[in-house]
Amino acid sequence: MSKMPSNQNGIRILGGVVCLGCAASVLAGEYEHKFQELYGQRATFNVSGPATGSSPNPQGDAKLTSVEFPSGDEFIFFYKPVAVTDVQYSGTLSQWRVRAGSNTTNGLSGDYIFGTADGNSANQTSEDREAFADLILQAMQSDNLNQYVDLSGSGNEFSFIIEFDRSVMDNDADQDDFGELLYFERGAGSGNSWLKIQAVDENGAALGPWLVIQPSETVQTTPVTTVYNSSQTMGTTSIDVSRLGVSEFKYLKISNDVAGEAAYSGGGDMAPDFKFMSVMTNEAQIAEVMVFD
């Protein structure tokens, strides 16, 4: 795929489409999809910031700017989460938090512990859940991989629903190489935790089955994206919309309660430190968001 240098207006050619306001290419992080090798999927994530590279600052920025798929098509438009609702949590309150690098330059910075919004850390209230929903939303809205949801310990269970600004649409009804839903999970070498996701409607009713994300699906990025400390890196995988049993969705339910799922085979843990983003691959939607002079 050829690329034209950005001019002063930030116009580039991506996959044969003129884009306005596209960011210039930066360090490329490449990974293999172990779980999806059947489909030959391989993608390059363009990431910039001091949390990447050979001498990373685990507390610094790691900003995702684009995703390039095997065809050579590079995508720079992302769906924006606009709400987080129906936050549910049972377990030790201090072990669920939103975490951000202390040296990140936009948005959240530091640790935000669940259950403290009402001034009483001994119990949870609706005020705590609403405040934490806003923190999750800020982390998911950010392009910074060093801002994410963090769970520690064992026996803790959570769930919540993310609403996107528009329907996340598959570019192909079949399973293909363009994984629109981007999942990042922190671990030693790559992700090491179980999670499940489900497409739901505005009332939280299921539109498809639960999809269990296995620890083996995530692979460490290259160059390494190091977060939290020098031994913790961001694993990543992309998930085709079709794996959710739908061709599009606007609401995504997320939970770590996977023990009863048929796909759960043990190993790893159920305490993911994670982030979701979603990249726009549908041509009609991309055309809608294009801005021309």
Backbone hydrogen bonds, N-H to C=O, Kabsch-Sander energy under -0.5 kcal/mol:
donor,donor_aa,acceptor,acceptor_aa,energy
7,N,11,I,-0.6
10,G,7,N,-2.1
12,R,19,C,-1.6
14,L,12,R,-0.6
14,L,17,V,-2.5
17,V,14,L,-1.6
19,C,12,R,-2.8
21,G,9,N,-0.8
22,C,10,G,-2.1
29,G,27,L,-0.5
29,G,45,F,-5.2
30,E,28,A,-0.5
30,E,222,T,-2.4
31,Y,43,A,-1.7
33,H,41,Q,-1.1
34,K,32,E,-1.0
37,E,34,K,-1.0
39,Y,36,Q,-1.8
40,G,37,E,-1.8
41,Q,36,Q,-1.3
43,A,31,Y,-1.2
44,T,68,E,-3.1
45,F,29,G,-4.6
46,N,44,T,-0.5
46,N,66,S,-2.5
47,V,27,L,-2.4
47,V,45,F,-0.7
48,S,63,K,-2.1
51,A,61,D,-2.5
52,T,49,G,-1.7
53,G,224,V,-0.7
57,N,50,P,-3.3
60,G,57,N,-2.4
63,K,48,S,-3.2
64,L,62,A,-0.5
64,L,143,D,-2.7
65,T,46,N,-2.9
65,T,63,K,-0.5
66,S,46,N,-1.0
67,V,75,F,-2.1
68,E,44,T,-3.2
69,F,73,D,-2.3
72,G,69,F,-2.7
75,F,67,V,-3.1
79,Y,278,S,-2.4
82,V,163,E,-3.2
83,A,163,E,-1.3
85,T,161,I,-2.4
88,Q,159,S,-2.8
90,S,157,E,-2.5
93,L,91,G,-0.5
95,Q,92,T,-1.7
96,W,93,L,-1.5
97,R,150,D,-2.7
98,V,112,Y,-2.4
99,R,97,R,-0.5
99,R,148,Y,-2.8
100,A,110,G,-1.6
101,G,146,N,-2.0
103,N,59,Q,-2.2
104,T,101,G,-1.5
110,G,100,A,-1.3
112,Y,98,V,-2.2
114,F,96,W,-2.7
116,T,113,I,-1.0
119,G,116,T,-1.6
123,N,120,N,-0.8
129,R,125,T,-2.1
130,E,126,S,-2.5
131,A,127,E,-2.3
132,F,128,D,-2.3
133,A,129,R,-2.1
134,D,130,E,-1.6
135,L,131,A,-1.6
136,I,132,F,-2.8
137,L,133,A,-2.3
138,Q,134,D,-2.2
139,A,135,L,-2.1
140,M,136,I,-2.5
141,Q,137,L,-2.4
142,S,138,Q,-1.1
145,L,62,A,-3.5
145,L,143,D,-0.6
147,Q,144,N,-1.0
148,Y,99,R,-2.6
149,V,274,F,-2.7
150,D,97,R,-3.4
152,S,95,Q,-2.2
157,E,90,S,-2.7
159,S,88,Q,-1.9
160,F,254,I,-1.7
161,I,85,T,-2.6
162,I,252,L,-2.8
163,E,83,A,-2.9
164,F,250,K,-2.6
165,D,80,K,-2.0
168,V,249,F,-3.9
169,M,167,S,-0.7
170,D,247,S,-2.6
179,G,177,D,-0.9
180,E,178,F,-0.9
181,L,239,I,-2.3
182,L,180,E,-0.6
182,L,277,M,-3.3
183,Y,181,L,-0.5
183,Y,237,T,-2.8
184,F,275,K,-2.7
185,E,235,G,-2.2
186,R,273,D,-3.2
187,G,233,T,-2.5
189,G,187,G,-1.2
194,W,269,D,-2.8
195,L,213,I,-1.4
196,K,255,S,-2.7
197,I,211,L,-2.2
198,Q,253,K,-2.0
200,V,251,Y,-2.1
201,D,205,A,-2.1
204,G,201,D,-2.0
207,L,199,A,-3.0
208,G,199,A,-1.0
211,L,197,I,-3.1
212,V,210,W,-0.6
213,I,195,L,-3.4
213,I,211,L,-0.5
214,Q,212,V,-0.6
217,E,214,Q,-1.7
218,T,215,P,-1.1
219,V,236,T,-1.8
221,T,234,M,-1.3
226,T,51,A,-2.9
226,T,224,V,-0.7
227,V,225,T,-0.5
227,V,232,Q,-1.9
228,Y,58,P,-1.4
229,N,227,V,-2.3
232,Q,229,N,-1.8
233,T,187,G,-3.1
233,T,231,S,-0.5
234,M,225,T,-2.3
235,G,185,E,-3.0
235,G,233,T,-0.7
236,T,219,V,-1.3
237,T,183,Y,-2.0
239,I,181,L,-3.3
240,D,238,S,-0.5
243,R,240,D,-1.9
244,L,241,V,-2.1
245,G,242,S,-1.8
246,V,241,V,-0.8
249,F,168,V,-1.6
251,Y,200,V,-0.8
252,L,162,I,-2.6
253,K,198,Q,-3.2
254,I,160,F,-2.7
255,S,196,K,-2.4
256,N,158,F,-1.3
258,V,256,N,-1.9
261,E,258,V,-2.2
264,Y,261,E,-1.5
269,D,192,N,-1.2
274,F,149,V,-2.0
274,F,272,P,-0.6
275,K,184,F,-2.1
277,M,182,L,-2.4
279,V,180,E,-2.7
280,M,77,F,-3.0
281,T,279,V,-0.6
286,I,282,N,-2.5
287,A,283,E,-2.3
288,E,284,A,-1.5
289,V,285,Q,-1.7
290,M,286,I,-0.9
